[in-house]
């Protein structure tokens, strides 16, 4: 499959939300209940502020004008105004009790990366495009982005049971450096063990990222 990897624009965000909803539907139901349309609205709200300001670490894979994959490089900062907009949308769509529960469940799997990290999250490929190297191309672009930004390493957390994802990350040169066990995530998500994976990056001269095909 021929895809273009590029930073997301505001017009791409409904497609980004749809791919994430498709890829993480089981976890979304646990966190937010069975309300996929509201989840997509909330996912768009997460990205829209930084993307409007020009943050280029929200990546998409595009095929025939359709978003078929996405990847987020963190840290992705929000201004206080953007955070207030997100909170208002969250409460409007889900109500305060559900969002309090959702905040706790998200905190269980959250991670605060250092400024010199390129932390990989929200890696998702549309179900009908899996097995077409889309994830690998997103990771390749993300690594070059990190080098251009002079980040010291690529990092991510992944469920120890997610063998396809671990294989993808290992192909990209990341190695498991730590394994943690959490009975809370086992109760919430059915996932007890997590691997921290990382890859040290040699600084390189900033270069213009080329759209990959």
C-alpha positions in Angstrom: 0.0 0.0 0.0 1.3 3.4 -1.0 0.8 6.0 1.8 2.0 9.5 2.6 3.2 10.1 6.1 2.9 13.8 7.2 1.9 16.0 10.1 -1.9 16.2 10.6 -3.8 19.3 9.7 -7.1 20.4 11.4 -9.1 18.9 8.5 -7.6 15.5 9.2 -8.7 15.3 12.8 -12.0 13.6 12.2 -10.1 10.8 10.3 -7.6 10.6 13.2 -10.4 10.2 15.7 -12.1 7.5 13.6 -8.9 5.5 13.3 -8.2 5.7 17.0 -11.8 4.8 17.9 -11.5 1.8 15.6 -8.2 0.6 16.9 -8.9 1.2 20.6 -12.6 0.5 20.8 -12.4 -2.0 23.7 -10.4 0.4 25.9 -12.6 3.4 24.8 -15.7 1.4 26.0 -14.0 0.8 29.4 -13.1 4.4 29.8 -16.1 6.2 28.3 -18.8 3.7 27.9 -20.4 2.6 24.6 -20.6 6.1 23.0 -18.4 6.1 20.0 -19.6 9.4 18.4 -18.9 11.2 21.7 -15.5 9.6 22.0 -14.6 10.8 18.5 -15.7 14.3 19.4 -13.4 14.2 22.5 -10.5 12.8 20.6 -10.7 15.6 18.1 -10.7 18.1 21.0 -7.4 16.6 22.4 -5.5 17.4 19.2 -7.2 20.5 17.7 -5.4 23.2 19.8 -1.8 22.0 19.3 -2.5 21.3 15.6 -3.9 24.7 15.0 -0.8 26.2 16.6 1.4 24.2 14.2 2.5 21.3 16.3 3.8 18.8 13.8 4.2 15.7 16.1 0.7 14.4 15.3 1.4 12.2 12.3 -1.0 10.6 9.9 -0.7 8.0 7.1 -2.8 9.0 4.2 -4.0 6.8 1.3 -6.3 8.0 -1.5 -7.3 11.0 0.6 -8.2 8.9 3.7 -6.5 8.8 7.1 -5.5 5.2 7.5 -3.0 5.5 10.4 -1.9 7.9 13.1 0.8 8.3 15.7 1.4 10.9 18.4 4.8 12.1 19.5 4.7 13.5 23.1 5.1 15.7 25.0 2.4 17.7 23.2 1.6 20.8 25.2 -1.8 22.5 25.7 -2.3 26.1 26.6 -4.6 26.9 29.6 -7.3 28.0 27.2 -7.1 24.8 25.2 -7.3 22.8 28.4 -10.5 24.7 29.4 -12.1 24.0 26.0 -11.3 20.3 26.3 -12.7 20.1 29.8 -15.9 21.9 28.8 -16.4 19.5 25.8 -15.7 16.5 28.0 -18.2 17.5 30.7 -20.8 18.4 28.0 -20.4 15.0 26.2 -20.0 12.7 29.2 -20.9 14.5 32.4 -18.8 15.0 35.5 -19.1 11.5 37.1 -18.0 9.7 33.9 -15.2 12.1 33.3 -13.9 11.7 36.8 -13.8 8.0 36.3 -12.3 8.4 32.8 -9.5 10.7 34.3 -8.6 8.0 36.8 -8.5 5.2 34.2 -6.4 7.4 31.8 -4.1 8.2 34.7 -3.4 4.5 35.3 -1.8 4.2 31.8 -0.5 7.8 31.6 3.2 8.8 31.3 4.9 12.2 31.6 7.9 12.2 29.2 10.9 14.3 29.7 11.4 17.2 27.3 14.3 15.4 25.5 12.2 12.3 24.8 10.1 11.5 21.8 7.4 9.5 23.5 5.4 7.4 21.1 1.7 7.0 21.8 -1.7 6.6 20.1 -0.2 4.4 17.3 -3.2 3.1 15.3 -3.9 1.7 11.8 -7.3 1.3 10.3 -8.4 -2.4 10.6 -8.6 -2.8 6.8 -5.1 -1.5 6.3 -3.2 -3.6 8.8 -0.4 -5.8 7.6 0.5 -3.2 4.9 3.6 -1.7 6.8 1.7 1.5 7.7 2.8 1.3 11.3 6.4 0.8 10.3 6.3 3.8 8.0 4.8 5.9 10.8 7.6 4.8 13.2 10.3 5.6 10.6 9.0 9.1 10.1 8.6 9.6 13.9 12.3 8.6 14.4 13.5 11.1 11.8 11.2 13.8 13.4 12.8 13.1 16.8 16.3 13.3 15.3 15.4 16.6 13.6 14.1 17.9 17.0 17.3 16.8 18.7 15.5 14.4 21.0 17.7 12.0 22.9 15.6 8.9 22.6 12.4 7.3 21.4 10.3 5.8 24.3 7.0 4.1 24.8 5.0 1.8 27.1 3.3 -1.2 25.6 1.2 -4.0 27.0 3.4 -7.1 27.4 0.6 -9.2 25.8 0.6 -7.0 22.7 3.0 -9.1 20.6 2.3 -7.5 17.2 3.0 -4.0 18.6 6.2 -5.2 20.4 7.4 -6.8 17.1 6.8 -3.5 15.3 8.7 -1.5 17.8 11.6 -4.0 17.9 11.8 -3.8 14.1 12.2 0.0 14.6 15.2 -0.7 16.9 13.5 -0.2 20.3 14.4 -2.6 23.1 12.6 -3.5 26.3 14.4 -1.8 29.2 11.9 -2.2 32.0 8.8 -4.3 32.8 6.2 -3.4 35.4 3.2 -5.1 36.9 0.1 -3.4 38.0 -2.9 -5.0 39.6 -4.9 -1.8 39.0 -4.5 -2.0 35.2 -5.3 -5.7 35.4 -8.6 -4.8 37.2 -9.4 -2.0 34.8 -8.2 -3.3 31.5 -7.3 -6.9 31.9 -3.6 -6.0 31.4 -1.1 -6.6 34.2 2.4 -6.4 32.7 3.8 -3.5 30.7 7.1 -3.1 28.9 9.0 0.2 28.6 10.8 0.3 25.3 13.4 2.8 24.2 16.0 3.6 21.5 18.8 6.1 22.0 19.1 8.6 19.1 22.4 10.0 17.9 21.9 13.8 17.3 21.8 14.7 13.6 21.7 17.9 11.6 18.1 19.1 11.2 16.8 18.1 7.9 13.5 18.6 6.0 11.3 15.6 6.4 10.4 14.0 3.1 6.9 12.7 2.6 7.4 8.9 2.5 5.7 6.6 0.0 
